[in-house]
Amino acid sequence: MTPLRLLLSDSYDPWFNLAVEDCIFREMTTDQRVLFLWRNAETVVIGQAQNPWKECNTRRMEEDGIRLARRSSGGGAVFHDLGNTCFTFMAGKPEYDKSVSTGIILNALKALGIDASASGRNDLVVQTCEGERKISGSAYRETADRGFHHGTLLLNADLSRLANYLNPDVKKLQAKGITSVRSRVANLNEFVPDIHHDQICAAVTDAFFDWYDQRVEPEIISPDVFPDLPGFSERFAKQSSWEWNFGKAPAFSHELNERFVWGGVDIHFDVEKGNISRAQIFTDSLNPAPLLALAEQLSATRYRAQDVSLACNKIIEQFPALSAELTELQTWLVRCVQ
């Protein structure tokens, strides 16, 4: 008989849940079939190879206290809130088959009266009078001996906020990395009013048990006590770090310009692993020395508003007679980098 595991998370912390997912995936035996159900508070989750500054409105996220979480699978950027249910199916090879997990989700939806179908490699859709609407997106990760399929189901997510955080600012970013594809989406509560997380979890769990013709007791993952999983503390620290979420971004360039009363400024950043590897500043200011010093100060600085602001502070200290002009530049530059 195939060993099954059912894990349910009580945590809404995206870094916690993604760390749990990664550790379970690493420590599971290859004969196990695992279902992990979870959800996150307000978070933008990006694919492993994505550039957050290209995909997200990072300034708006900072203002609204929205977290960024980089997952270990590929695919595009998505916005999570408590109106989403997240699922992860894991299995060893050669039995790992993402069509099985897709079938389980479709069976669960059918049991709730929702007639959905698979579309392409990653999406589940429902046909409406207005056309096809996406209700679920997913991504995959495989190693030599195991694989997982994870995704989200939109229950009653605040769809108006998708555009707030997934439409990036208009920046001159010449970026490598995977670009997200936007789709027309719909919440499941448009088809089943008052549908909720516990209801969809119960339906997915039943479909999982029915598929394998056995049942097991759930393992509850609580944020109050770190899970007894090998390497969890280290993985959680990594998952919640700036170096992982932002610093793993592919190399890119950022060009910006502005005209002030005292002169025009053109700035070019090359950014690698989240750090400014080269900064060039061009100006027609009558006193370019502070700006040339700033370019040097910014090199090797993190591409992050707080760090750029600190670099500007050092130049303001060096050139106190120009503090008003440099503070004006600092305010503009920090806002551009966020």
N, C-alpha and C positions, 0 to 999 in steps of 0.2 A: 504493500500500500504506500502511495506517495505521501511523504510527510508534508502536512500543510502548516502554515503559520499565518495568523491574523494579528496585525498590530494596529492599534488605534491610538492616535496622539491627542492628548488634552492640551497641547501647547499651540499657541497661535504665533509663535516666534519662527519666522522663516529660516533663520540661520540654524536654530535648534532642529527644526524638522528636516532640513536638508542634510544636517550632520548625522541625524539618526538614520536617514535613508542610506547615506553613503556607508555608514558603519555596518548596518544590517547586510547590505550588498556584499561587503568585503568578508564578513564573518560567516555568512550562511553556508551550509553545505550544499553541494551541487545537486543533491537529490531532493531538496526542499522546493516547495512552491509557496511563495510569500505574497500576501496582500497587505499593503500598508495604506491606511486611510488617514487623512490629515487636512488641515486648512490653515491658512495664514492670515494674519491681520494685514493691513494695507501695505503692500510691497510691490515693487516692480522686480520681476524675476527675469534675468537675461540668460541666453545660452552661453555655453562655455567659451565660444569664440567671438562673442559680440563686444562692441565698443559702447559703453554706457553713455558717453557724451554724444555719440551719433544717434543712438536709439531712443534716448530718454530726454525729457525736459528736466535736467538735473537741478536747475535753479528752482523750478516749481516744487520738485520733490523736497528740496532742502527747506523751502518755506513752509511746506505743509507737513513736514516730519515723516515723509514716506521713505521707507527703507529700500535699499537696493540689495538684491541677492543674486549671486552668480551660481548657476547650477552646474553639475558636472556633465550634463548631456548637451547635445547640440540644439539647433532650432532657434526660434525667435523670441522676442521680448513679450511678456504678458503682465497684466496687472492683476494681482490677487487682493481680494478682501474676504470678509467672512461670508459673503454671498457665493463663494466658490467652494467646491469640494475637490480635494486633490486625491489622486489615487496613484499607487505604484504597485506594479506586478513584477515579481522577480522569479527567475527560474534558472537552473543549470542547463547547460547544453548537453546533448542536442535537443532536449525537449523544449527549450525556450522558443517560443513562437508568439510574436506580437499579435498575430491574428486570433490566437486563443483569448488573450486579455481583451482585445477589441470585442470579440464575441460575447464575453462575460458582461462587459459594460452595456452592449446593445440589448442583451437579455434582461439586464436589470432595468433599463429604461422601458423596455416593452412591458415588463411586469407593472410599471407605474402608469402605463397607458400612453407612452411616448414612442412613436414610430420613427426611429432614427436610422441612419445608415452611415457607412464609412465613405469618406470622400478623399481621394488622394492617399498619401502615406500617413497623414497625421491628424486628420479632422473627422469629427462626427457632425452630421448636419441633419436638419429637419426641413422637409419641404413645406412651404407656406404659400398662401395666395400671392405673396410678394416675392416669391422665389426661394432659393436655398438660403438657409440661415445656419451659421455655425454655432454649435452649443458646446463643443469640446475641442481642445487642441492637445497634442501630446508630442513627446520626444522620446528618444531611445538612447541607451548606452549598452555597449557590449564589450566584454573582454574575451580572452581565449576560451574560458570555460563557463561563462554565465552571461546573462543579459537582464536588463530591466526596461520596462515600458511605463512611463509616468505621464500624467496629464491632469487637466482640470475639467470639471463640469460646472457650467454657469447656472447657478440656481436662481439667485436674485441679486446678482452683482450690480453695483452702481455703474452702469455702462457709460454714463456721462463723464465719469472720471477717467475712462480709458484714454480719451483724447487729451486730458490734462497732462498726463505723464508719459504717454507713448508717442506723442508728437514732439520731437525735439525742437529746441530753439533754432532759428535760422542762423547758423554759424558756418563759417567757411572751413568746415572740417573735410579734409581730404583723407578719408579713413579707409583702412582695410577692415576686413571682418565681415561677418554674415549680417545681411540686412533683413529686418523683419518684413513680412508680408501682411498687410492689413486685410481683414475679411469682415463681411457683414455678420454680426453676431446677434444672438438672442438668448434670453434667460429661459430656463425651463419652467419658471412660474407663469410664462405666457401660455403654456400648454397644460400645466397642472398647477392651478392656483394654490398658494400656501405651502408648496413643496419646501422641505427644509433639510438641513444637513443630516440629521439623524435618520430621516426617512430614506434618503439616497444611500447612506452608508448601509442601512439594513438591507436594502434591495441589492446592492452590489455584493454584500457579504453572502446573502442567500444564493445569488447567481454563481458566486465563486464556489460555495459548498456544493451546489447542485452539479456544477461542471465536473468536480472531482469525486462526487458521490461520497462525501464524508464531511464531518463537522469537527471543529476544534474550539476551545475556549480562547477568547481574545487576550492578547497581551497589551496592557494599558501602559502607554508611554506618558509619564508625567513630567512637567517642567519643574516640579518641586524637588525632584531627586534626579541627579544625572543617571541616565540609563547605564546598566551594567554591560556595556559594550566595549570591546577592546579598542583603544585609541579614541574613544569618544571625546574626551576633554580636548585633546590636540586637534581633532577635526572640527569641533565646535569653535575653538579659538581661530582656526584658519578660516572657517566659513564666515565668521563675523568680522574678519579683518578687512581693512581698506586695501591691503595688498592683494587679496584675492578678488574682492568685488570690483575694485577699480583698477588696480595695478596689473591685472591679467589682460587688460584691453590690448588689442593689436596696436601696433605703431600707427600714429596718425600725425597730421599737421593741422595747425590752427592759425589762421591769418585773420587779423582784425585791424581796424583803423578807425580813427576818430579825429575830428578837428576841434581844438580848443582855442580860446581867445589868444593864447600865447604860442600856438603853433599846431601843426598837424603831426599825427603819430601813426606809423604803420608798424605792427608787431607781427613777427612770425615765430611760432613755436613748433619745434619737432618734439613729439612726446613718445617715449618708449617705456613700457611697463609702468605707466602712470607717472613717470618722472619727465620733466622737461630736460631733454638731452641737449637742445640748442635753443637759444633765444636771440633773436635779432630785432633791434629797434631802429627804425629810420625816422628822422624828424627834420622839419625845417625850422625848429626852434632856434632862437639866437643863442641859447645856452644848452647845447646837447649833452654836456658832461654828465648830468644826473641820469639821463636816459641810457647813456652808454654804460654807466655803472650799474643801472638796474638790470640791463640785459645780462651782464656778467653775474649779478647776484641771483638772477632767476635760473640760470643754468644749473642743473642737478637738483632743482627744487621740485617737490611734488606738484603735479598739475591739480591743485586743490585750492579752493578759495582762501582757506585759512593760511596756507603756506605762502601763497602769492602775496597776501596782505602783510605777512611778517617780513617778506623780502622787501616790500615797499617801505615798511616802517624803518628798516635799516638805512635805506637811501634818504628818507626824510630826515633822519638823525644826522646824516653826513652833510646834508645841504639844507640847513634850517632856514636860510633866507628865501628858499623856494618852497617852503612847506605848503603854502596854499595851493600852488600849482600841482605839486606832487601828490597832495591829498586828493585833489580833483581827479588826477590820473589814477590813483589807487582805487577810488570808489568805482570808477568806470571799469577798470581792469578786473577787479574782483567780481563784479557782476557778470562780466563776459565769460569768466572761467567757470563760474558755478554751473 
